[in-house]
Amino acid sequence: MLTKQRQELILKLLEENGSVTVTEVKDLLDASESTVRRDITALDKEGKLVKVFGGAVAAKEGAVTAHEYTVAQKLDLNREEKMRIAKYAASLIEPEDFVYLDAGTTTGYMLDYISERRVTFVTNAVAHAQRLVAMGMKVLLVGGELKASTEAVIGNQAMRMIGGYHFTKGFFGTNGAARKSGCTTPDANEAMVKQTAMEQCRECFVLCDSSKFDKVSSVTFAPFYGTAFITERKAAGYEECENILVAEGC
């Protein structure tokens, strides 16, 4: 049986039953265990199912939402989780780093934990820039249109400026993260700024508390696979994802 045919049958089984085991698929398709595991791994990477110990479960993503909270509304949402993530993220900043810091509440919490002073920051968040300057940091503020709800600078001018830099590290916020849809945000203009900045980073990290996994917003700015996430704990169904870093000990 061809690979595509096997994989289509695995997905059909999941659609009917919600879950399958490697043994069930092996017996049904008369294939080797290693072949079935390879098929499941490939489908997992494509976001078509969720690989679990001994088999797979159907991939589930939340309904798409275009709603966007203001900064004030988001500030106290999952505050402890965000602070734990932010502390871990801040510990990754090293001397002489050239850092892009995205607008957002979790990236904002990073400022409470940054101890390294020999760093240059570029940010599209006016509030972040003000705090960093008050801390004695060297800061470059991105120019462009200021978006009221998220207090982020967006637009073509912002993207042109960011596109001229080469960052050692970048830290980004997201409204949702899911295998099929990747990292998403409600605003297309903000998504373009995030995407542009990520392309200019040697290393980039998306700060995402566990409540945001399987949430989908309107616009994708980065794929799920190939993106490094920092979270306070792995959400159910994402335990085996090696691209998710857990902020342990923070």
C-alpha positions as CSV (number, residue, x, y, z in Angstrom):
1,M,0.0,0.0,0.0
2,L,1.3,3.5,-0.9
3,T,2.2,5.9,1.9
4,K,-0.5,8.3,0.9
5,Q,-3.2,5.6,1.1
6,R,-2.0,4.4,4.5
7,Q,-2.1,7.9,5.9
8,E,-5.6,8.6,4.4
9,L,-6.8,5.5,6.2
10,I,-5.3,6.5,9.5
11,L,-7.0,9.9,9.2
12,K,-10.3,8.2,8.4
13,L,-10.0,6.0,11.5
14,L,-9.4,9.1,13.6
15,E,-12.4,10.8,12.1
16,E,-14.6,7.8,13.0
17,N,-13.1,6.9,16.4
18,G,-11.2,10.0,17.7
19,S,-8.1,8.0,18.5
20,V,-6.1,5.0,17.3
21,T,-3.2,2.9,18.6
22,V,-0.2,1.9,16.6
23,T,-1.2,-1.8,17.1
24,E,-4.7,-1.2,15.7
25,V,-3.3,0.4,12.6
26,K,-0.6,-2.1,12.1
27,D,-3.0,-5.0,12.2
28,L,-5.6,-3.3,10.0
29,L,-3.2,-2.2,7.3
30,D,-0.9,-5.2,7.6
31,A,2.1,-2.9,8.0
32,S,5.1,-2.9,10.3
33,E,5.1,-1.0,13.5
34,S,7.9,1.2,12.4
35,T,6.0,2.1,9.2
36,V,2.9,3.1,11.1
37,R,4.9,5.2,13.6
38,R,6.6,7.0,10.6
39,D,3.2,7.7,9.1
40,I,1.8,9.0,12.4
41,T,4.9,11.2,12.9
42,A,4.6,12.7,9.4
43,L,0.9,13.4,9.9
44,D,1.6,15.0,13.3
45,K,4.1,17.3,11.7
46,E,1.5,18.3,9.1
47,G,-0.9,19.1,11.9
48,K,-3.4,16.5,10.7
49,L,-3.4,14.5,14.0
50,V,-1.8,14.7,17.4
51,K,0.8,12.0,18.2
52,V,0.5,10.5,21.7
53,F,2.2,7.7,23.5
54,G,1.3,4.4,21.6
55,G,-0.8,6.1,18.9
56,A,-2.6,9.3,17.9
57,V,-5.7,11.3,18.6
58,A,-7.6,13.6,16.3
59,A,-6.3,17.2,15.9
60,K,-8.6,19.7,17.4
61,E,-8.3,23.5,17.1
62,G,-10.5,26.1,18.6
63,A,-12.9,28.3,16.6
64,V,-11.3,31.2,14.8
65,T,-11.8,34.5,16.6
66,A,-11.1,38.0,15.4
67,H,-11.6,39.5,18.9
68,E,-8.8,41.4,20.4
69,Y,-8.4,42.5,24.0
70,T,-6.8,45.8,24.9
71,V,-3.5,45.9,26.8
72,A,-5.4,46.9,29.9
73,Q,-7.7,43.9,29.6
74,K,-4.9,41.5,29.0
75,L,-2.6,42.7,31.7
76,D,-4.0,40.5,34.5
77,L,-5.0,37.5,32.3
78,N,-2.9,34.5,33.4
79,R,-0.5,37.0,35.1
80,E,1.5,34.4,37.1
81,E,2.0,32.2,34.1
82,K,3.1,35.1,31.9
83,M,5.6,36.3,34.6
84,R,7.1,32.8,34.8
85,I,7.5,32.7,31.0
86,A,8.9,36.2,31.0
87,K,11.5,35.5,33.7
88,Y,12.8,32.5,31.7
89,A,12.8,34.5,28.4
90,A,14.8,37.3,30.1
91,S,17.4,34.8,31.3
92,L,18.2,34.0,27.6
93,I,19.5,37.5,26.9
94,E,23.3,37.7,26.8
95,P,25.9,40.5,26.7
96,E,26.1,42.3,23.4
97,D,22.8,40.9,22.2
98,F,20.8,42.9,19.6
99,V,17.3,42.1,20.7
100,Y,13.9,42.7,19.0
101,L,11.1,43.0,21.6
102,D,7.6,42.7,20.3
103,A,4.7,44.5,21.8
104,G,2.6,42.6,24.2
105,T,1.9,42.0,27.9
106,T,4.2,38.9,28.3
107,T,7.1,40.6,26.5
108,G,6.4,43.6,28.8
109,Y,6.8,41.4,31.9
110,M,10.3,40.5,30.7
111,L,11.4,44.0,31.6
112,D,11.0,43.1,35.3
113,Y,13.7,40.4,34.9
114,I,16.3,41.8,32.5
115,S,19.6,42.2,34.4
116,E,22.1,42.4,31.5
117,R,22.8,46.0,30.6
118,R,25.2,45.5,27.6
119,V,22.3,45.0,25.2
120,T,20.6,47.0,22.5
121,F,16.8,46.7,22.1
122,V,14.6,47.4,19.2
123,T,10.9,47.5,19.9
124,N,7.6,48.5,18.3
125,A,6.0,49.0,21.7
126,V,6.2,52.6,23.0
127,A,5.6,51.5,26.6
128,H,8.4,49.0,26.4
129,A,10.7,51.6,25.0
130,Q,9.9,54.1,27.8
131,R,10.6,51.5,30.5
132,L,13.8,50.3,28.9
133,V,15.2,53.9,28.6
134,A,14.3,54.5,32.3
135,M,16.3,51.3,33.1
136,G,19.3,52.9,31.3
137,M,19.1,50.6,28.3
138,K,20.0,51.5,24.7
139,V,16.7,51.5,22.8
140,L,15.7,52.0,19.1
141,L,11.9,52.6,18.8
142,V,10.3,51.5,15.5
143,G,8.5,54.3,13.7
144,G,5.1,54.0,12.0
145,E,1.4,54.0,12.9
146,L,0.6,53.5,16.5
147,K,-2.3,51.0,17.1
148,A,-4.4,52.1,20.0
149,S,-5.6,48.7,21.3
150,T,-2.3,46.9,21.5
151,E,-0.1,50.0,21.7
152,A,2.1,48.6,18.9
153,V,3.7,50.4,16.1
154,I,2.6,48.9,12.7
155,G,2.6,49.6,9.0
156,N,5.0,49.8,6.0
157,Q,7.3,52.3,7.7
158,A,7.8,49.9,10.6
159,M,8.4,46.9,8.4
160,R,11.0,48.9,6.3
161,M,12.9,49.9,9.4
162,I,12.8,46.4,10.9
163,G,13.9,44.8,7.6
164,G,17.2,46.7,7.8
165,Y,18.2,45.2,11.1
166,H,19.8,41.8,12.0
167,F,18.8,40.7,15.5
168,T,20.6,38.1,17.6
169,K,17.4,37.3,19.4
170,G,13.7,38.2,19.2
171,F,10.8,37.7,21.6
172,F,7.3,37.7,20.4
173,G,3.7,37.6,21.7
174,T,0.9,35.7,20.1
175,N,-2.9,35.4,20.5
176,G,-3.0,31.7,19.6
177,A,-0.8,28.7,18.7
178,A,-2.0,25.6,16.9
179,R,-0.5,22.9,14.8
180,K,-2.4,23.7,11.6
181,S,-2.7,27.4,11.9
182,G,0.6,28.2,13.6
183,C,1.0,31.5,15.5
184,T,-1.9,33.8,15.0
185,T,-3.1,37.3,15.8
186,P,-6.3,39.2,14.9
187,D,-4.7,42.1,12.9
188,A,-3.1,41.6,9.4
189,N,-0.9,44.7,9.8
190,E,0.5,43.5,13.2
191,A,1.0,40.0,11.8
192,M,3.1,41.5,9.0
193,V,5.3,43.4,11.4
194,K,5.8,40.2,13.5
195,Q,6.6,38.1,10.5
196,T,9.1,40.7,9.2
197,A,10.9,40.9,12.6
198,M,11.1,37.1,12.9
199,E,12.7,36.8,9.6
200,Q,15.5,39.1,10.8
201,C,16.3,37.1,13.9
202,R,19.0,34.6,14.4
203,E,17.0,33.1,17.2
204,C,13.4,33.9,18.0
205,F,11.0,32.8,20.7
206,V,7.2,33.1,20.9
207,L,6.1,33.6,24.5
208,C,2.8,31.7,24.8
209,D,1.1,30.6,28.0
210,S,-0.6,27.2,27.9
211,S,-4.2,28.7,27.6
212,K,-3.3,29.9,24.1
213,F,-2.6,26.5,22.6
214,D,-5.3,25.3,20.2
215,K,-6.6,28.9,20.0
216,V,-6.8,30.3,16.5
217,S,-7.0,34.0,15.6
218,S,-7.5,35.6,12.2
219,V,-4.0,35.9,10.7
220,T,-1.0,33.6,10.8
221,F,2.4,35.2,11.2
222,A,4.6,32.1,11.8
223,P,4.2,28.3,11.3
224,F,3.9,26.0,14.4
225,Y,6.8,23.8,13.4
226,G,10.1,25.6,13.2
227,T,9.0,28.1,15.8
228,A,10.4,27.9,19.4
229,F,7.8,28.5,22.0
230,I,8.3,29.3,25.7
231,T,5.4,28.4,28.0
232,E,4.9,27.6,31.7
233,R,3.7,24.0,31.0
234,K,2.9,22.0,27.9
235,A,-0.7,22.0,27.1
236,A,-2.5,18.6,26.6
237,G,-1.7,17.1,23.2
238,Y,1.6,19.0,22.9
239,E,3.6,17.0,25.4
240,E,5.9,15.5,22.7
241,C,6.6,18.8,20.8
242,E,10.3,19.4,21.1
243,N,10.0,23.0,19.9
244,I,8.1,24.0,23.1
245,L,10.4,25.1,26.0
246,V,9.0,24.9,29.5
247,A,10.0,27.7,31.9
248,E,11.0,25.4,34.7
249,G,12.5,26.7,37.9
250,C,11.2,30.2,37.3
